[in-house]
Every structure is written in structure tokens, then in C-alpha cells.
Amino acid sequence: MVRRHPDARFILVGTGPLRGDLERAAESAGIAGHVRFTGWRSDAQDIMEAMDLVVHPTLHEAFCSVIIEGMALERPMVVTDVAAAPEQVDHGETGLIVPPRDPAALAAAILELRGDPGRAQEMGREARRRVVERFNFPKMMREYEDFYDRLTVPKAAPAPAHAGIA
């Protein structure tokens, strides 16, 4: 990525047990000057707003608010094909979905969007439109209510089987 785009910068927001390993890997790869590890931040939304695209290569996140937040900020997404990510991101329309644990596919998706800023911007606009359409509060509340109604409304008893009259 850095060889093809020497001006590229990466910001990793959050923390975890692998942070030290990741920092050492960036150093040994010679890209430490391109990578900033911020740790946990209360202003993560402001950071996402400053990005050209948001990459979220999670391995196990049920329904990721980071994806929705990035899309709401008109950022194209690069996400892994796990959990609800395919329900949130429409591949090729609002972002790109790659297999989990596939660094080559992740890099290729980032390079694809980085290499076509017009397409990336269009994906970002479409991402925001779909978030507003699909994940707005009134619509989500109606869907929750409908779901709970289906769970609590008794089902009609099955019609009795007719025995043949001879």
C-alpha cells in the first residue's frame, strides 16, 4: 500500500492485546511513520470523518456500529465477511466486503478504492443514503415492534383434518 501510495496514512483506533505486536510489525515493515495507533478515543467519529475510507476487518462482531457510523459519514467501507457486515454493507455499492483473515484481499480492496476516488465518493454517498433508509430510528423501532408482535401473538389453531364420509 505504502509503496503504491507513499502519502497513505493509517489510523488505528482502539486498543487490545495485539497492539504492541502491531506497533512492532509496523516498525519492522518500515511503515511506522505511516501508521498512528491512537488507543481508545472518545472522538472516534471525528477521526472517521477525516478519513477517505473506513476499514473494519473484524473477525467477530455481531452488528457493528462502527460500520453504520462510517456509512452515515459518507465513507465507503472495507469490511470482512463476518456476522452482520453483509447486511450492513452492499458489496460494490456502499463498500467492499472481503474474506476474513485475508490480508491480500483486504489490501486489494483498499487499493481499489484508493485508486478510484470518484467511485469511493459515490459509494460513500450511497452508504449514507442507505443508512438513512435502513437504519433510521423510527424504522428500526417499527421492525422491533413487528418482531415482538410476531413472537407474542398466539398462532391460530390448525384446521381440523376432515375424515372422509362414506
C-alpha positions as CSV (number, residue, x, y, z in Angstrom):
1,M,0.0,0.0,0.0
2,V,2.7,2.5,1.0
3,R,4.8,1.6,-2.0
4,R,2.0,2.4,-4.4
5,H,0.7,5.4,-2.3
6,P,3.6,6.9,-0.4
7,D,1.2,9.6,1.0
8,A,-1.1,7.0,2.6
9,R,-1.7,7.2,6.3
10,F,-3.4,4.7,8.6
11,I,-5.0,5.4,11.9
12,L,-5.9,2.5,14.1
13,V,-8.4,3.5,16.7
14,G,-8.9,1.3,19.7
15,T,-6.8,-1.0,21.8
16,G,-6.3,-4.6,22.6
17,P,-3.8,-7.3,23.4
18,L,-2.2,-7.2,20.0
19,R,-1.4,-3.5,19.9
20,G,2.3,-4.0,20.9
21,D,2.7,-6.7,18.3
22,L,1.1,-4.4,15.6
23,E,3.3,-1.5,16.5
24,R,6.4,-3.7,16.3
25,A,5.2,-5.1,12.9
26,A,4.7,-1.6,11.5
27,E,8.2,-0.7,12.7
28,S,9.9,-3.8,11.2
29,A,8.0,-3.3,7.9
30,G,9.3,0.3,7.7
31,I,5.9,1.9,7.7
32,A,5.7,3.1,11.3
33,G,5.7,6.7,10.0
34,H,2.5,6.0,8.1
35,V,0.6,4.4,11.0
36,R,-0.8,6.0,14.0
37,F,-2.1,3.9,16.9
38,T,-4.5,6.2,18.9
39,G,-5.7,3.8,21.5
40,W,-9.3,4.2,22.7
41,R,-10.8,7.6,21.7
42,S,-14.0,9.3,22.6
43,D,-13.8,11.3,19.4
44,A,-13.6,8.3,17.0
45,Q,-16.4,9.7,14.9
46,D,-14.3,12.9,14.3
47,I,-11.4,10.7,13.2
48,M,-13.6,8.7,10.8
49,E,-14.9,11.9,9.4
50,A,-11.3,12.9,8.4
51,M,-10.7,9.6,6.6
52,D,-11.1,8.8,2.9
53,L,-12.5,5.4,3.7
54,V,-13.1,3.3,6.8
55,V,-11.6,-0.2,7.1
56,H,-13.1,-2.6,9.7
57,P,-11.6,-6.0,9.4
58,T,-13.3,-7.6,12.3
59,L,-13.3,-11.3,12.9
60,H,-16.4,-11.5,15.2
61,E,-18.7,-8.6,15.7
62,A,-22.4,-9.2,15.7
63,F,-23.8,-5.9,14.5
64,C,-21.1,-3.3,14.2
65,S,-22.0,0.3,15.0
66,V,-18.6,1.4,13.5
67,I,-19.8,0.3,10.1
68,I,-23.1,2.2,10.5
69,E,-21.3,5.3,11.8
70,G,-18.8,5.3,8.9
71,M,-21.5,4.9,6.4
72,A,-23.5,7.7,8.0
73,L,-20.4,9.9,7.5
74,E,-20.5,9.1,3.7
75,R,-17.4,6.9,4.0
76,P,-17.0,3.9,1.7
77,M,-16.4,0.8,3.8
78,V,-14.0,-2.1,3.5
79,V,-15.2,-4.8,5.9
80,T,-14.8,-8.6,6.4
81,D,-17.5,-11.0,5.5
82,V,-18.5,-11.9,9.1
83,A,-21.6,-11.6,11.2
84,A,-23.9,-8.8,10.1
85,A,-21.4,-6.9,7.9
86,P,-23.0,-8.2,4.7
87,E,-26.4,-6.9,6.0
88,Q,-24.9,-3.5,6.5
89,V,-22.6,-3.1,3.5
90,D,-23.7,-3.8,0.0
91,H,-20.6,-5.1,-1.8
92,G,-19.7,-2.9,-4.7
93,E,-22.3,-0.3,-3.9
94,T,-21.6,1.1,-0.4
95,G,-18.2,-0.6,0.1
96,L,-16.3,-3.8,-0.4
97,I,-16.6,-7.0,1.6
98,V,-13.5,-9.2,1.8
99,P,-13.0,-12.7,3.3
100,P,-11.8,-12.7,7.0
101,R,-8.1,-13.3,7.7
102,D,-7.1,-12.5,4.1
103,P,-4.6,-9.6,4.2
104,A,-4.1,-9.7,0.4
105,A,-7.9,-9.3,-0.3
106,L,-8.0,-6.5,2.3
107,A,-5.1,-4.7,0.7
108,A,-6.6,-5.2,-2.8
109,A,-9.9,-3.7,-1.7
110,I,-8.2,-0.7,-0.1
111,L,-6.1,-0.1,-3.2
112,E,-9.2,-0.5,-5.4
113,L,-11.0,2.4,-3.6
114,R,-7.8,4.4,-3.2
115,G,-7.2,4.1,-6.9
116,D,-10.7,5.4,-7.9
117,P,-11.6,8.3,-5.6
118,G,-14.7,9.1,-7.7
119,R,-16.1,5.6,-7.2
120,A,-15.2,5.8,-3.5
121,Q,-17.0,9.0,-3.1
122,E,-20.1,7.7,-4.9
123,M,-20.0,4.6,-2.6
124,G,-19.8,6.9,0.4
125,R,-22.9,8.9,-0.8
126,E,-24.8,5.7,-1.4
127,A,-23.7,4.4,2.0
128,R,-25.2,7.4,3.8
129,R,-28.4,7.2,1.8
130,R,-28.8,3.5,2.7
131,V,-28.1,4.1,6.4
132,V,-30.8,6.8,6.5
133,E,-33.2,4.5,4.6
134,R,-32.5,1.2,6.5
135,F,-31.2,2.1,10.0
136,N,-33.2,5.2,11.0
137,F,-34.7,5.1,14.5
138,P,-38.4,5.1,13.6
139,K,-38.0,2.3,11.1
140,M,-35.9,0.2,13.4
141,M,-38.4,0.6,16.2
142,R,-41.3,-0.5,13.9
143,E,-39.3,-3.6,13.0
144,Y,-38.6,-4.4,16.6
145,E,-42.3,-4.0,17.4
146,D,-43.3,-6.2,14.5
147,F,-40.8,-8.8,15.6
148,Y,-42.1,-8.8,19.2
149,D,-45.7,-8.9,17.9
150,R,-44.9,-12.0,15.9
151,L,-43.4,-13.6,19.0
152,T,-46.3,-12.8,21.3
153,V,-49.4,-13.0,19.1
154,P,-50.9,-16.5,19.5
155,K,-50.9,-18.5,16.3
156,A,-54.3,-19.7,15.0
157,A,-55.0,-23.4,15.7
158,P,-54.6,-25.6,12.7
159,A,-57.8,-26.5,10.9
160,P,-59.0,-30.0,11.8
161,A,-58.3,-32.7,9.3
162,H,-61.5,-34.0,7.6
163,A,-62.2,-37.6,7.8
164,G,-63.8,-38.9,4.6
165,I,-67.5,-39.6,4.9
166,A,-68.6,-42.8,3.2
